[in-house]
Amino acid sequence: MYMNSHIHYFLNLNIWWTYKKDECITFKSTKGKYGALSNMAPNLPLFISGHKILSAEALYQALRFPDRADIQRNILGYKSPISAKNYARSVMDFNRPDWDRQRFAIMRFCIELKLYQHYDIFSNVLKSTSGYNIVEYTDKDKVWGAVEDGEYYVGTNALGRLLMELRENLLNGNFSLRIPNIPHLNFLGSPVTPERIDLPGVHDRLF
């Protein structure tokens, strides 16, 4: 377990970071050299207690609704991560009440789980970005990504910064999968605990 109080400065929504374009690698979709950095990336499913979750985005959206296993199952049923996201947005009245405060810690968990269960693939992509800022380039989302502004990208770039933190831990040999110490982190009716996290490669035996 780890406490996440420091996340709110690191990802303070009142801070927009400025990145020079020639000092960045960017991703905008699941395609291209850095497409695996996207939460929507295919072929990198996650597994909790044997349940297959098709993308990091699907898990992130499911964890919005810790006390609604029915909504979580609906999210997991979508083959497209965009469809899963759109459905989650349509039922936002059932969001966990502290979602805005906890969402960055939940996203951190999702990408750490992605690295833990797909270490060879995802670590190689992260390592290939070494020496550069990672920016999710978007047209308008200045929270999770950053937008173009002349020779710069500007935004909170929350996903990019979490990926850079993950890369730093990886390169320093400090990576470990951490379960956020937040209340009601439930998945399909039970708390997310280390015992429920499937070992890397377990899906090869289950599916």
C-alpha positions in Angstrom: 0.0 0.0 0.0 1.1 3.6 -0.5 -0.3 7.0 0.3 -1.1 9.3 -2.5 -1.3 12.7 -1.0 1.7 14.0 -2.9 0.0 13.2 -6.2 -2.1 16.4 -6.0 0.9 18.7 -6.3 2.6 16.5 -9.0 -0.7 16.6 -10.9 -2.1 19.9 -9.7 -4.9 20.9 -12.1 -3.9 24.5 -11.6 -0.4 23.9 -13.1 0.1 23.7 -16.8 3.5 22.4 -17.8 5.2 23.6 -21.0 7.2 21.2 -23.1 9.4 22.1 -26.1 8.4 19.9 -29.0 11.9 18.8 -29.8 12.4 17.6 -26.2 9.3 15.3 -26.3 7.9 12.1 -27.6 4.2 12.2 -28.1 1.4 9.8 -28.6 -2.2 10.5 -29.7 -3.6 7.1 -30.6 -2.7 3.5 -30.2 -0.8 3.5 -33.5 2.8 4.2 -34.2 6.0 3.5 -32.2 4.6 4.8 -29.0 1.0 3.6 -29.3 1.4 1.2 -26.4 1.6 4.2 -24.0 -2.0 4.9 -24.7 -4.6 3.5 -22.2 -6.5 2.4 -25.2 -3.7 0.2 -26.5 -5.0 -3.2 -27.8 -3.3 -6.5 -27.1 -2.3 -5.5 -23.5 -5.2 -6.8 -21.5 -5.2 -6.8 -17.7 -6.2 -9.6 -15.4 -7.7 -9.5 -11.9 -8.8 -12.7 -10.3 -8.9 -14.3 -13.7 -11.2 -11.6 -15.2 -9.9 -10.3 -18.5 -10.0 -6.5 -18.8 -9.3 -5.6 -22.4 -7.4 -2.3 -21.8 -6.1 -0.1 -19.0 -8.8 2.4 -20.0 -11.5 -0.2 -19.3 -10.1 -0.9 -15.8 -9.8 2.8 -15.1 -13.4 3.5 -16.0 -14.6 0.4 -14.1 -13.0 1.6 -10.9 -15.1 4.8 -11.1 -18.0 2.6 -9.8 -16.6 0.5 -6.9 -20.1 -0.3 -5.5 -21.7 -1.0 -8.8 -20.5 -4.4 -10.1 -23.3 -4.3 -12.7 -21.9 -1.1 -14.2 -18.4 -2.6 -14.1 -19.5 -5.7 -15.9 -21.1 -3.6 -18.6 -17.9 -1.6 -19.0 -15.8 -4.8 -19.3 -18.3 -6.1 -21.9 -17.3 -3.5 -24.5 -14.7 -4.6 -27.0 -13.8 -1.0 -27.8 -12.1 1.1 -25.0 -13.7 4.2 -26.5 -17.1 2.6 -26.2 -16.3 1.6 -22.6 -15.3 5.2 -21.8 -18.4 6.6 -23.4 -20.7 4.2 -21.5 -19.0 5.2 -18.2 -19.6 8.8 -19.0 -23.3 8.1 -19.5 -23.6 6.7 -16.0 -21.5 9.3 -14.2 -24.2 9.9 -11.7 -23.0 6.7 -10.0 -19.3 7.8 -9.8 -17.6 7.3 -6.5 -18.1 10.6 -4.7 -14.3 11.2 -4.3 -13.5 10.4 -7.9 -11.8 13.7 -8.8 -9.5 13.3 -5.8 -8.7 9.7 -6.3 -8.6 9.4 -10.1 -4.9 10.0 -10.5 -3.9 7.3 -8.0 -6.3 4.9 -9.8 -4.7 5.8 -13.1 -1.3 5.2 -11.6 -2.4 1.7 -10.5 -3.8 0.9 -14.0 -0.5 1.7 -15.8 1.6 0.0 -13.1 -0.6 -3.1 -13.6 0.0 -2.8 -17.3 3.7 -2.9 -16.8 3.6 -5.7 -14.2 1.6 -8.0 -16.5 3.3 -7.0 -19.8 6.7 -6.2 -18.5 8.8 -7.1 -21.6 6.6 -5.2 -24.1 5.7 -2.2 -22.0 9.1 -1.7 -20.4 10.8 -1.7 -23.8 8.5 1.1 -25.0 9.1 3.1 -21.8 12.8 2.7 -22.1 12.8 3.8 -25.7 11.5 7.2 -24.5 14.5 7.8 -22.2 15.8 11.3 -22.2 12.5 12.8 -23.5 9.4 14.2 -21.9 6.3 12.0 -22.6 3.3 14.0 -23.7 -0.1 12.8 -24.6 -0.8 15.2 -27.4 -4.5 16.1 -27.7 -6.6 18.6 -29.4 -8.3 20.0 -26.3 -7.7 17.9 -23.1 -5.3 19.9 -21.0 -5.7 17.6 -18.0 -4.7 14.2 -19.1 -2.7 15.5 -22.0 -1.3 18.7 -23.5 -2.3 20.8 -26.5 -0.1 22.4 -29.2 0.9 26.0 -28.7 3.5 27.0 -31.3 6.8 25.3 -30.6 5.4 23.9 -27.4 2.9 21.5 -25.8 1.0 23.0 -22.9 -1.1 21.3 -20.3 -1.2 19.3 -17.1 -0.3 16.2 -19.1 -1.4 14.0 -16.2 -1.0 10.7 -18.1 2.3 11.7 -19.6 3.7 12.7 -16.1 2.5 9.4 -14.6 4.2 7.5 -17.4 7.4 9.5 -16.8 7.3 8.6 -13.1 6.8 5.0 -14.0 9.7 5.1 -16.4 11.9 6.7 -13.8 11.1 3.9 -11.3 11.7 1.3 -14.0 15.1 2.7 -15.0 16.2 3.1 -11.4 15.2 -0.4 -10.5 12.5 0.8 -8.1 9.4 -0.5 -9.9 6.9 -2.4 -8.0 3.1 -2.8 -8.4 1.4 -0.8 -5.6 -2.3 -1.0 -4.6 -3.5 2.5 -3.9 -4.5 3.0 -0.2 -7.9 4.5 -1.0 -11.3 3.5 0.4 -13.6 1.2 -1.6 -11.3 0.2 -4.3 -13.6 -2.6 -5.3 -13.6 -4.7 -8.5 -16.7 -6.9 -9.2 -17.8 -6.9 -5.7 -14.5 -7.4 -3.8 -11.6 -5.2 -2.7 -8.6 -5.0 -5.0 -5.8 -6.7 -3.0 -2.4 -8.1 -4.0 -3.8 -11.6 -3.8 -6.3 -10.8 -6.6 -3.7 -9.6 -9.0 -2.9 -12.3 -11.5 0.8 -13.1 -12.0 2.4 -12.0 -15.3 1.6 -14.6 -18.0 -1.3 -16.2 -16.1 -3.6 -15.3 -19.0 -1.6 -17.6 -21.3 -2.9 -20.4 -19.1 -6.4 -19.1 -18.5 -7.4 -18.0 -22.0 
